[in-house]
Amino acid sequence: MNIFITGADGFIGSHLTEKLLDKGYRVTALSYYNSFGFTGWLNDVGKNKNLKIIHGDVRDSNFLDKAMKGHQIVFHLAALISIPHSYDSYSSFIHTNVIGTTNVLAAAKKNNIRRTIITSTSEVYGSAQYVPIDEKHPLNAQSPYAASKISADQLSMSFYKSFNIPLIIIRPFNTFGPRQSTRAIIPTIITQIFKEKDIKLGNTSTVRDFTYYKDTVEGYIKCINKKSIIGQTINISSGYEISINNVIKVIKNLTKYKKKIRRENKRIRPIKSEVNRLWGCNKKAKKLLNWKPNYSGADGFKRGIYETIQWYKKAENLKKFDPSQFNI
């Protein structure tokens, strides 16, 4: 089976690529075009006879039409994801996240792709109106990033309903683990513990449902062969919520570091834009995908944090160039 992955050079995309190769699939990994030939975290995946790396841009419809030809499964993960960046460069988020997704959908339609898996985000829900958040929760864009992802989700469903494109929307909650950009809160805390005098953070009272990358990747892979999930939107979440303040305590206890926490105003979202609580319901994923998180609850979260710390502790990983914006 031939699988095409956009955003394959990013955090989740590289782990998904690696896992699919381990399972014997043939993978075409799309890396965002750059003049340096940089392939992000695909460098860590290593050489494999079943891996083909190509450079391109999801904003280029002609390129996607040709690149996706001959594949049966498409995983669409390419996106601009930095919420602070979306306040200043919202047009870029529309072009990549909305138009880019439209181009993927159009190419899937043209090439009769057997199954397309679209990546959403828990940010589309905004601050929880009830918990745990299931897939019927209202969508509420509290940032330009969230608005672009809601638009992409709605366009995807419109292609399913209008053209019968076989697709699934996967909605991961806050995935964490090795290779994640230091824009995200957990690697920000860990790397500052190892490299900085103090830990500088924004709002630490917010609550999140952190899902370890191994569980998220397994959720994606479960989408390949399940027949009853076409047209569905499915949360991938640990089902466990924890405040950032308590995340800090877990990381400090595991590293034995006792550095001071300093509040930095530039790291704080505008008041109306702050998503205060995200706690996901994963019942649908368990039922339709026969999936369940292996890193669940307080113990599972702590185990995932420990594995993540061990990866970031390695000097060669701390020095690595932060991957491009095309990850999640």
KAHURA-V190747 format. One line per field, one symbol per residue. phi: phi as a letter, one per 30 degrees, with the letter a starting at -180 (. if undefined). psi: psi as a letter, one per 20 degrees, with the letter a starting at -180 (. if undefined). Layout:
# KAHURA-V190747
phi->???
psi->???
This chain:
# KAHURA-V190747
phi->.cccbdiddcededddeddddddjdcbccdcedadcidchdddddidadccbcbcabddcddddeddddiccbbcccdadbddedddcbddddddddcdededdddddddchddabccccaddddieecabddcdceedbdcaeedddddedddddddddddbhddbbcccddddbkeidddddddddddddddccdbccbcdccdbbcdcdedddddddddddcdddceiccbdcbdibcaddedeeddddddcidbddccdcddccdeedcdcdbbbcccddddddchcaddccidddddddddddedddddedddddddddddab
psi->ppppoqkiiafhghhgggghhhijqppooopppqiikpkcihhihrqphjpopqpapiiohgghgghipjqhppooipqpioghhihhlhhhhggghghggghgghhgghjlphppoppbqiihhapphqqqoaiipqpoojqhghghhgggghgghhhghhjkporqopnqanqraqiqqjhqgghggghhghhrgroprcpjiqpqnppqhhggghgghiigiphjipjqpppoqhjpqqqhghgggggghhijqlqqpppohiipqqgiipohpooqpjhgghghilqqpimqagggghghgghgghghhphhhhiqpprrima.
